[in-house]
Amino acid sequence: IFAKTVSELLDSFGIEALFHGNVDAKDAKRAQDDILSHLAKHSCSGLPKKKYPQQLVVRIPPSSYTLKCLAKDPTDPNTAVEVYFQVGKDNTRDRVMVDLLMEMMYEPLYDQIRTKDQFGYHVSCDCRWTNGIIGMHFQVVTSCKSGQEAEDRIEKFIADFRETIVNMKQA
């Protein structure tokens, strides 16, 4: 029963892969061939690309939108805040610029909010590419500050960092 279930499951999924870093086209092709050969050995054809589930992304209006979810346990001191910005449709220039910006912001964000301000145990920022939409997100998880304090501190950091970028000298 298990083998039959796994075989049926493998016939209903699709695979996409991205090879990057220390990989050339030949290595990527070899990995692709190995994966497909392994699936073929087990009679797994996979899901044809045109049958992949449609994934939609909602364009957020250019105003602010807040979604707050209360904890199941009101005595739990942990708070998680994520601030997300949609940049726009995916294109190489904007993707590279957002990636560069997030790389530039990561360490100062962590240093300021996590280390200096003592906000909590997880502070980060990163890029997001969701179904053709570029985005940026900032996260703070804390047990000693409120959600509003974390959100306000993220927004202050972004405003302060903007000033840092504006005042940078050309190299």
Disulfide bonds with the S-S distance in Angstrom:
none
